[in-house]
């Protein structure tokens, strides 16, 4: 969702510079910094931003530079005189000294602003759309980089899942041996049928077949969603949560040092995916 867009144009001795900055956000947050005489169209500009940018914390800045010499600022005589009278009550100075202080205070200088017409409104809206196009292109370039990163992490997750498949039969055998060894140390007669039943029940508690299948399905679904043309950042976030749920369940059932190590590596890869998902629209 991060991005930057800028557009500039000159019109009737004025230079219009519009800048957009976008940061990550769960929803759409719009902040504008506009010249006073332009603020009447703030709602229109925000509507355009919302329709075209969808999500993100968007900051819009518009600067209008008057290139004409006739735009000199004029002194607000009434404000200056009021400041001088107030300053007299604070310090007994010459009027010239008080004037030097007063002229630096707020609202002592003003610029005459011409009426805001329809032509200027259309110009600013056109400028905004150009800046949005530039920001969207910036986002798109960043998205291509993120797509490569996601695919790399998903490939790593699939590789680790394949290692889980390899190590799982060995894990089951070791669990059986561990139980048999514990019973042998008791040096007591056992019902072999009952033992087999309990063993099956015990192994079912540690069986991760369903988790492995769901994990593979979630990874495949993530890839499919990643390749779609629609905005899908939130959806990818939900899928990542499901992937994390399956990895955590495998970890809780592991009872095997080698498998636990693989789980930690999978969590690390998933965490890197989640960090980058904040950047996806």
PyMOL commands that set and color helices and strands:
alter all, ss='L'
color gray80, all
select helices_A, chain A and resi 36-53+69-71+77-88+95-102+118-184+192-205+209-226+233-253+257-277
alter helices_A, ss='H'
color red, helices_A
select strands_A, chain A and resi 3-11+14-23+28-33+56-66+74-75+109-110
alter strands_A, ss='S'
color yellow, strands_A
deselect
rebuild
show_as cartoon
